[in-house]
Amino acid sequence: MTDETERPARRNPLQDVAALAQGLRTTLAEVMRPVVTTQYPEEKSPRAERYRGRHYLRRYDNGLERCIGCELCAAACPVGCILVIAAENTEDHRVSPGERYAKVYEINMLRCIFCGYCEEACPVQAIVLGPEYELSDVSRERFIYTKDMLLEPNPAQQEPIVVR
Amino acid sequence: MNHLYLSYPNPGGIFSNPVGYWVIVALAIVFTLFVLLTATAYTVWYERVLLGRFQRRPGPNRVGPLGLLQLAADGIKLATKESFAPAGVDPILYLVGPAVMVAAAFLAWAVIPVGIWWGFSYWISNINVGILFVFAVSSMNAYAILLGGWSSNNKYSLLGGMRAAAQLISYEVALGLSLVPIFIITGSLRLQDIANFSVHWGPYHGPIPLVIVAPLSFVIYMVAATAETNRTPFDLPEAEQELIGGYHTEYSGLKFTLYYLGEYLNMVTVSTLATLIFFAGWHPNAPWFPAFIPFVAKIVGFLFLYIWLRNTLPRLRYDMLMRLGWKVLLPLGMANVVVTAAVVVALTG
């Protein structure tokens, strides 16, 4: 058999039995301890404060959109999943406080890698990544998030979404 | 008809009625099959829940209350699965393997007595070499596993089958030897006699768990039975990491289910045997404490022990397994037989 190889000194069989008993005691102690599983669809584990999930486009407290249509987010995006088409603000149609606003703002969530570079590039903190992570859907088309889906509700009409 | 054994209670002539006897036997067989299938399914559930608890998980808890219907879901899934056989299998032996496995596992229950009520236990067949019969049919497992491994046309399966054959042969010897002292003490091979074995020790008259007179036998039995049922730490034939499931690698659907069923049924069988032989079976029982309660409780206790061992011990290496079987358990078993025989002769003259 394996006699030609060097073996450690043979242990006392009683030591082996003691080791066995200790192992059994250790595992039995685990049964008594509480279950740590999070029952996922019903319970959810807390997200970290800076968790990068689904994007939001924020507004100012007066209801104006923060986004000024500068396209820096689209430039910073390493996978090119952001499309911004800007339009000029006019006196009777003012959407954002700046000169321009985003007429079209789309994110292709299938491409997004949730790196957060758009958030860093934004000069007015218009785009932020929120805590929401359950983003599965049934068709490719539905992963193109449009401006309506991304824009947070007008605080004049509704409570703002609090980004934890 | 020497199935009569009138030192046992015979309520309503259940064991002696010549016409109704076979009707009762047929009913009992159907009932036993049903109970065993259910018990096996819930053994799987019990194992999965306990494995979960040992690992601080809840285990299956989605299908039905407490996950109790999980096995029904699994059964439906396995039964409706495509029964796929790879190219180059031996068409007959590939089917015979799982059939032998499950048939052998159920056959053992023909002679196993089951405690039911106060002072009453039932057995389908009352043969006077019951324990030998159980061992004879349970060693058929080796054939089932070897046939499955050999006929699958897969090297992993073949390795698993060969390991199983070598392991079962090695541990069968120790298993048989571990029970010889019991036969010497009780003077019977009938499982009912062994379970009912009584002593007159001073003020105490009545049945005793034989583990207190033959503790070494019990230890050897437990180790050998674990190896015999291919449970961890002796699960080399199906070592998932090395052999990808071993002998049942190429089995799917219902054929796999049969192997799985046979395996868990064997686990229940060896637990029941340990209960009957070493822990006085259905004793103690009383009019207000029916015999099936201690009987089932002890079996569940043994199942717990198996699952506990599975959670604790890593798998043995093959040479360790062989060394433990032939160089430790076999000499210990022999010594146990000799010493017990000497003590019994010295005490009874």
Interface residues (C-beta under 8 A of the other chain):
Chain A: M1 T2 L20 G23 L24 T26 T27 L28 E30 V31 R33 P34 V35 V36 T37 Q39
Chain B: L50 G52 R53 F54 Q55 R56 R57 P58 W308 L309 N311 T312 L313 D319
